[in-house]
Amino acid sequence: MKRIWWLVIAAALIIIAVLTLLQFKKNSPVGNPLPVGNRVSASKLQAQAKELESKGDLLASKAAYQKLTADFSGSNEVVNWQKKIEDLNIKLLFSPTITPKSTLYQIKPGDTLSKIAKEFNTTVELIKKSNSLSGDKIIPGRKIKVWTAPFSILVDKSQNILILKNDEEVVKTYIVATGANNSTPVGTFKIIEKLPNPTWFKAGAVVAPESPDNVLGTRWMGFDIAGYGIHGTIEPQSLGRQVTQGCVRMANPEVEELYTIVPKGTEVTIVD
């Protein structure tokens, strides 16, 4: 009799435990059963990413931020992590760090920066920037970093953004201004002209590069469609809107950055 009594008590305790567990699950946040553990893991990984960057290990830091965006895609910090990845992309481009998309090239007798840039479809400016070269003189036998993967550009008029890509990977996103009344042409074009400090030829006048009225800013990258291209601005407050005469307008520091990176022949796709 006592044995039956103890079995009844044990069964009752099991039922109570099960009901308690079910009630706990019911009251727990859906899809986030371990919020504290997730926050700690993300915090540790972010601290690791920052430490790697401070030590100059840019590739490992970028990989850590990429893991953050993949593993914690629902976090409010995702946009900031993506911005850090883009910042690291530019730092990697402009640093001597060799990446899977670059090579360590040994300078040969007779080489020039222009010749090397043409061979690898890159720019003289990018070679100089990533190797801390102050001039055009190069020494045979020296090894330099040269970028090898092709760039492309996507302009989204609906969002007024320009996306720089490298082998379909997003390198950086820029806020731009596009044409008023949807006047920026849609299609795929190529950059065929690059000019630093361009002169602005407008109807009935020629505006010098140093003039405060030169709407082209500090750089011009012309498309293979006459009269259209990417350029700087004297009105940075206009970025993010459709206000130009059809060209893509960027902040001067950012158009200078883009000018350094992309060579002639770079494909530019513009979409509504």
N, C-alpha and C positions, 0 to 999 in steps of 0.2 A: 504493500500500500504506500509506504514511504517512497519507494522507487518511482511509482506512478506520479506521486505528488511532485517529486523533484523534476521529472520529465515535463510535467505541465508548466512548472515555473521556468524551466530552461526554454521551452517553446515560446512562452510569453515574452521573455527577455529578447529572444531573437526577433520576434515580430516588432517589438518596440524599437530595436536597433535599426531594422530595415525601414520602418516608418520615419524614424529620425533622419536617416540618410537621404531618403526621398525628399523630405521637406527641405533639407539643406541644399540639395541640388536644385530644387524648384526656386529657392530664393537667391541662388548664386547668379552673377552676371552672365548672360548668354554669350558664348563665344569667347569668354575671357576668364577661364577657370583659375588661371594663375597670374593675375595682374602684377602682383609684387615681384614674382620671379622674372617676368618678362621685362619689367622696368629695370631691374638690376642688371640683367644680361645686356640690354641695350646700352645702359649707362657704362658698363665695363667696356663694351666694344667701342663705344664712342671715345672713351678715354684712351683706349689703345690706338685708335685712328689718329687722335690728336698728338699722342706721343710719337708715333711713327713719323708724322709730318714734321714735328719739331726736330727730329733726328735726321731729317733729310731723306728718309725712305719714302719717296712720293708714291711709288708703285704699290707698296704694301699698304700705305695709308688709303689710297684710292680703293684698293680691294676691300679694306675694312668698311669703308663707307658704302660700297656696293653691297656688301653683306648685310649691313644695317637696313638698307632700302628693301632688300629682298626678304629678310627675316621678320622685319617689323613694318610691313607695308601699311599697316593701319595707324601708325604713329603720327602724331601731329608734327613731328620733327622731319618727316620724309622730305618736304620741300627744301628744308635747310640742308639736309644731307645731299640731296641732288645738286644743290648749289655748290656745296663743297667739292663734289666730284667734278663739276665743271671748272671750278677754280684750280683744282689739281691738274686737270687736263691741260690748261694753259701753262701752268708751272712746268709740267713735264715737257710740253712743246718747247718752251724757252730755256730749258735746262740741259746740261750735258748728259743727263741720264739716258741710257740706251733702253729703248722699249721694243716690244715685238713689232712695232710699226716704224722702226728706224734702224739704221745700220751704222757701224763704225767704219768709216771710209778712210783709206790711206791715200793721201795726196800723192799724185804722180807728177813727174817732170812735165811741164807744159800745161798742167791744169790751171784753170782760173775758177773763181767762184761762180761766174756765169756759166761756164762749161759744166761744172758739177751740178749746178741747179737745173740746167736743161736736161742733163742725163737722168736725173732722178725726179723730174717734174716737180720741183719745189722752188723756193725763192732764195735769192741771195740774202735777203733780209733775215729770213728764218735761219739760214746756216750761220750767219754772223751772230744772231741773237743767242742761239743755243750753244754756241762755242765761245761766246764772249770775245768776239773779234771786233776790234775797234776800226779796222781798215780792211782794204781788199787784198792786202798782201798775204799770201799763204806760202808755206814751206814744204817742199817735197819730203815725204817720209812721215810727216805729222799725220796723226789720225784725228778725224773730226766726226762729229755726229751729223748724219744726214737723214732727214725724214723721207720715207719711201712710200707711204700709203696715200692714195688720192683723197682730196677733199671735195666736198660738194656743199651747196647752199640751198636751203629751202626757205622761201619767204611766204608767210601766211598772212594775207591781207586782212582777214577777219579778226585776227588777234594782234596785228601789227608787230609780229615777231620775225626775226631772222634766225634760223637754226644752222649752225655750222656743223657739218657731219664729216666723219672720217671713216670710210668703209662702213657706212650706215650707222656707226656709233655717233651719238650726239656728243659733240665736243663742248659747245657752248651755245646758249640761247641769248639773243640780244633784243632789246626793245627798240623798235624803229618807227619811222613815220612812212606812210605810203601815200599814193595819189588821192587827191580830193576827187569826189564824184566817181570813185572806183576807177581812176584813170591809169593806174599802174597796170601794164599789160600782163595777161596771164599766159603761161607757157614755159617752155624750157629754153634757156639762152646760155650763152657762154661769155665769160669775161674776156674781152679782146684788147682792152686798153687799160693801163694803170698809170696814173699820174700823181706824183706828190705835189702838194700846194698848187692845185690847178687854177688856171685862168678861166673865168666864167665869160663865155661868149653869149650874150643875150641880145635880143633884137635892138639894134641901134646903139649898142655900147659894148665895150670890152672892160670887164672888171678884173683888176689885178689881184693876184693871190693874197697880198697883204691888206687888201681893202676890207673894212668892216662890213661892207655890203655884199661881199662874195658869198653867196648862199651855198657854195659847194664845200665850204669848210677846208679841211687840210688834206683830204684824199679824194680821188676819183677812180672808180673802176667801171669802165664803160662796157655795155653789152653789145652783142652783135645785132642790135636793133637800134637804129640811129636815134640819138637823143636821150636814151635811157641808161641808167646805171645805178651804182651804189656810191654815195658820197657822204661827207661830213655835214656839219650844219653850224650856223651862227644862232640858231634858235633851239637849243636843247630842250626847252620847255614844250616844244611841239611834238616830241617823241611820244609814241603810243596812240597817235591819231592819224586820220587820213587827211592830210593837209598839203601835200607836195603837188608839183605839176606832173607827177607820174613816176619820178625816181624814188629810190629807196634811200631814206635819210637816216644817218646814224650819229650818235655822239662822236665828237672828234677823237677822243682817246680810244674809243672802241673801233672806229673805222680804221684808225692807224694800226691797231692790233690785228684786225682782219686782213688789212693790206699786207702786213708782214707775213701772214700765214699762207694765203691762197695765191697760186701762180696764175698767169694768163692761161686761158683754156678751161678754167674751173667752171663746172656746170652750175647754173642757177635756175632752180625751178620755182615759179611763182604761182600760188594758188589763191583762189577766192576764200 
